C-alpha cells in the first residue's frame, strides 16, 4: 500500500466520521428551540410536570424547549394549535386525560387525535384523591358513601364538566348507588377552595394538589385511585381496596407531535424524555407528590390513547354528558 493511498484512506475515514458526527449532532428542530404547547394554565399540575421534565430532556437533546401555555375549553384550544403546526420536529404537545375526554364529548373539534398526531412518549400519571375538608363529618370512605345514599345525596366539586375529577365522582356514585349534584368550577384551584369552604362535600383532585392540603391539616383524603398504596399517603386506602371497580382513573401525561413528523425526531425526543425521567432528582421530586412513573414508547402510547378513548367515551355516553360547559 502506498503512502498516498494510506493518506487517502485516513482522509476518507476522517471525513466519514465527521459526517457521522454532524448527522448525530443535527438538531431535532432546525430552529433554536422546540415549542412545547401546554394546554393547561401556567403553574397548574400539568404545567409543572411538563416544565420539570422538559428542562432535563432539553439538556439531553442539547436543544431547549420554549413553553407555550394555551389553556381553555378543556385543553382543546392548545391541542388545536398544535394540530395545525408543521411536522418539522419543532412542535411538541403535552396531552392529558382531559383532551381524550373532550374528544369523546365533542364531535365538532377541528382536529382528530388519531389522524393529526403521532404519539411520542407516555411519562406517567397522578392518581386522584377523594378529598374532603378536615372538619368534615366524613371520616372514612364508608361514611361518605352512606351519606350519598341518603336524602338528596351530596354536592361535589370539579374543575369543570368532563374533567377527570367530574368523571371519577360520577363513576363512584354510579357504582355505589349514591346520589350527587355536580358543581363545576373554572379549574381545580377554585374547586378546592369550594371544598375547604364547605360549599361542597367532596372532590377528586390529583394527589399533587391534595397532598399539601392534607399535610397542612386543611383537608382529609379518604381514598386514592392508585393500584397500590403510595408512600406519600401510607394510611390512605386505594379505591380498589374499597371495592371501587377494577380500574384506577388517573391524570396521565403523553407527549405528541404533529402527524408526519419524522421517525428520527419522534425517537430522539422519546429517548430524551425517558432519560429525563430516570434522573434521580426528578424521580424524587415527582414521587414525593404521589406521581407514578410509567414510560410508554411511541407504539405503546398510541395503544394506550386508543384504550383511554374507548374507556372514557363509554363513561361519557353512560352518563349523558353532551357539553363541556
C-alpha positions in Angstrom: 0.0 0.0 0.0 1.5 3.4 -1.0 1.8 6.3 1.4 -0.6 8.3 -0.8 -3.2 5.6 -0.6 -2.8 5.4 3.1 -3.3 9.1 3.5 -6.4 8.8 1.2 -7.9 6.1 3.3 -7.3 8.0 6.5 -8.8 11.1 5.0 -11.8 9.3 3.8 -12.3 7.7 7.2 -11.9 11.0 8.9 -14.5 12.5 6.5 -16.9 9.7 7.2 -16.5 10.2 11.0 -17.0 13.9 10.6 -20.2 13.3 8.6 -21.5 10.8 11.1 -20.8 13.3 13.9 -22.6 16.0 12.0 -25.5 13.8 11.4 -25.7 12.8 15.1 -25.4 16.4 16.2 -28.1 17.7 13.8 -30.8 19.3 15.9 -34.3 17.8 16.2 -35.7 21.1 15.2 -33.9 23.5 12.8 -34.9 26.4 14.9 -33.0 27.1 18.2 -35.8 25.8 20.4 -38.6 23.2 20.3 -42.0 24.7 21.1 -43.9 22.7 23.7 -47.6 23.5 23.7 -49.1 23.1 27.2 -53.0 23.3 27.1 -53.1 24.0 30.8 -52.6 27.2 32.7 -49.2 28.2 33.9 -48.5 26.9 37.4 -51.0 24.1 37.2 -50.2 20.5 37.8 -49.6 19.6 34.1 -47.6 22.7 33.5 -45.3 21.9 36.5 -44.7 18.4 35.2 -44.1 19.4 31.6 -41.6 22.1 32.5 -39.7 19.9 35.1 -39.2 17.0 32.7 -38.8 19.3 29.6 -35.9 21.2 31.2 -34.0 17.9 31.7 -35.0 16.5 28.3 -33.8 19.7 26.6 -30.4 19.2 28.2 -30.2 15.7 26.8 -31.2 16.9 23.4 -28.9 19.9 23.7 -31.8 21.9 22.4 -34.1 23.8 24.9 -37.9 23.9 24.9 -39.9 27.0 24.6 -43.0 26.6 26.7 -46.3 28.0 25.4 -49.3 27.8 27.7 -52.6 27.7 25.7 -55.3 26.8 28.3 -59.0 26.8 27.8 -62.0 24.8 26.6 -60.9 21.6 28.4 -57.5 21.7 26.6 -59.0 21.9 23.1 -57.5 25.3 22.3 -53.9 24.3 22.8 -54.5 20.9 21.2 -56.0 22.6 18.1 -53.0 24.9 17.9 -50.5 22.0 17.9 -52.5 20.0 15.4 -52.0 22.7 12.7 -48.3 23.0 13.3 -45.7 21.9 10.7 -44.4 18.4 11.2 -40.8 19.6 11.2 -39.8 18.4 14.7 -40.3 21.9 16.2 -43.6 21.4 18.0 -44.5 19.1 20.9 -47.9 18.8 22.5 -48.3 17.9 26.2 -51.6 16.0 26.4 -53.5 14.9 29.5 -56.6 12.8 30.1 -58.8 15.9 29.6 -58.1 16.0 25.9 -59.3 12.5 25.3 -62.4 13.1 27.3 -63.1 16.3 25.4 -62.9 14.4 22.1 -65.4 11.9 23.5 -67.8 14.6 24.3 -67.4 16.9 21.3 -67.8 15.6 17.7 -67.1 19.1 16.2 -63.5 19.6 17.2 -61.2 20.9 14.4 -58.8 18.1 14.9 -58.7 14.3 15.4 -56.1 12.9 17.8 -55.6 9.7 15.8 -55.3 11.4 12.5 -53.5 14.7 13.3 -50.9 13.5 15.8 -48.2 10.9 16.3 -47.7 9.8 20.0 -44.1 10.3 21.1 -43.8 9.1 24.7 -46.0 8.5 27.8 -44.4 9.6 31.1 -46.8 8.6 33.9 -49.7 9.8 35.9 -51.0 11.3 39.1 -53.8 9.3 40.9 -56.9 11.1 42.0 -57.6 11.7 45.7 -61.1 11.6 47.2 -60.8 14.8 49.3 -63.0 16.5 52.0 -62.3 19.4 54.3 -60.6 18.4 57.5 -63.6 19.5 59.6 -65.9 17.3 57.5 -68.1 14.7 59.4 -67.0 12.1 56.8 -64.0 10.4 58.4 -63.9 7.4 56.0 -64.9 6.4 52.5 -67.8 4.4 54.0 -69.1 7.5 55.8 -69.2 9.4 52.6 -70.9 6.7 50.5 -73.5 6.1 53.2 -74.4 9.9 53.2 -74.6 9.9 49.4 -77.3 7.2 49.6 -79.5 9.2 52.0 -81.7 12.2 51.4 -80.7 14.3 48.5 -77.2 12.9 48.4 -74.1 15.1 48.3 -72.7 18.0 46.3 -69.3 17.6 44.7 -66.9 19.9 43.0 -64.7 19.5 39.9 -62.5 21.7 37.8 -65.2 21.6 35.0 -67.6 19.3 33.2 -65.9 16.4 31.7 -62.8 16.8 33.8 -61.2 13.7 35.4 -62.5 14.8 38.8 -66.0 15.0 37.5 -66.0 11.7 35.7 -64.3 9.9 38.6 -67.0 11.2 41.0 -69.7 10.1 38.5 -68.4 6.6 38.3 -68.0 6.3 42.0 -71.6 7.3 42.7 -72.9 5.2 39.9 -71.1 2.1 41.1 -72.1 2.6 44.7 -75.7 3.7 44.1 -75.1 7.1 45.6 -76.6 10.5 44.6 -74.7 13.7 43.9 -75.1 17.1 42.4 -72.1 18.3 40.3 -70.8 21.8 41.0 -68.3 22.6 38.2 -65.8 25.3 38.8 -63.4 27.0 36.4 -60.4 25.0 37.3 -59.3 22.8 40.2 -57.9 25.6 42.3 -61.2 27.4 42.9 -62.9 24.0 43.2 -60.6 23.0 46.1 -61.4 26.4 47.7 -65.1 25.4 47.5 -64.3 22.2 49.3 -62.2 24.0 52.0 -65.1 26.5 52.5 -67.6 23.6 52.9 -69.6 24.9 49.9 -69.4 21.3 48.6 -68.9 18.0 50.3 -66.1 16.4 48.3 -63.9 16.5 45.3 -61.4 14.3 43.3 -58.3 16.5 42.8 -54.9 14.9 41.9 -52.6 13.7 44.6 -50.3 16.6 43.7 -53.0 19.0 44.7 -54.4 17.2 47.7 -51.1 16.3 49.4 -50.1 19.8 50.6 -53.6 20.4 51.9 -53.6 17.1 53.8 -50.1 17.8 55.2 -51.2 21.3 56.2 -54.2 20.0 58.1 -56.7 21.6 55.9 -58.1 18.6 54.1 -58.6 14.9 54.6 -58.0 12.3 51.9 -60.4 9.3 52.2 -59.1 7.3 49.2 -56.8 7.4 46.2 -57.1 5.8 42.8 -53.7 4.2 42.5 -53.2 0.4 42.1 -51.5 0.2 45.4 -50.9 2.5 48.4 -48.4 5.3 48.0 -45.6 6.1 50.3 -46.8 9.7 50.4 -50.3 8.5 51.6 -49.4 5.4 53.6 -52.6 5.4 55.7 -55.0 6.1 52.8 -56.7 3.1 51.2 -56.9 2.7 47.5 -60.3 2.8 45.8 -59.6 -0.8 44.7 -59.2 -1.9 48.3 -62.6 -0.3 49.0 -64.3 -2.2 46.1 -64.4 0.5 43.5 -64.3 -1.4 40.2 -61.2 -2.8 38.6 -59.7 0.4 37.2 -57.8 3.3 38.6 -58.6 6.6 36.9 -55.7 8.9 36.8 -54.4 12.2 35.3 -51.9 10.8 32.8 -49.5 12.7 30.5 -48.5 11.8 27.0 -46.4 13.9 24.5 -47.4 14.0 20.9 -46.1 15.7 17.7 -48.0 16.7 14.5 -48.7 13.8 12.1 -46.0 13.5 9.5 -43.1 14.3 11.9 -40.1 12.1 11.1 -39.5 8.9 13.0 -36.0 10.2 13.9 -37.4 13.2 15.7 -40.0 11.1 17.5 -37.4 8.5 18.6 -34.9 11.1 19.8 -37.4 13.0 21.8 -38.8 9.8 23.2 -35.3 8.8 24.3 -34.6 12.2 25.8 -37.8 12.1 28.0 -37.0 8.6 29.1 -33.6 9.7 30.2 -35.0 12.8 31.9 -37.4 10.7 33.9 -34.6 8.4 35.0 -32.8 11.4 36.7 -32.8 10.7 40.5 -33.7 14.3 41.4 -36.7 14.3 39.1 -37.8 10.9 40.4 -37.6 12.1 44.0 -39.4 15.3 43.2 -42.3 13.6 41.4 -42.7 10.6 43.7 -42.9 13.0 46.7 -46.0 14.4 45.1 -47.7 11.0 44.5 -46.6 10.7 40.9 -46.4 7.2 39.3 -43.8 7.0 36.5 -44.8 4.9 33.5 -42.7 5.2 30.4 -44.5 4.3 27.2 -42.9 4.2 23.8 -44.5 5.8 20.8 -46.2 2.5 19.9 -47.3 1.8 23.5 -48.6 5.4 23.9 -50.6 5.0 20.8 -52.3 1.9 22.1 -52.8 3.5 25.5 -54.5 6.5 24.0 -56.9 4.3 22.0 -57.8 2.3 25.1 -58.4 5.5 27.1 -60.6 7.0 24.4 -62.8 3.9 24.4 -62.9 3.8 28.2 -63.9 7.4 28.7 -66.3 7.6 25.7 -68.3 4.9 27.4 -68.4 6.8 30.7 -69.5 10.0 28.8 -72.2 8.2 27.0 -73.5 6.2 30.0 -73.9 9.5 31.9 -75.3 11.5 29.1 -72.6 14.2 29.0 -73.0 16.2 25.9 -71.3 19.5 26.7 -68.1 20.8 28.3 -69.9 23.7 29.8 
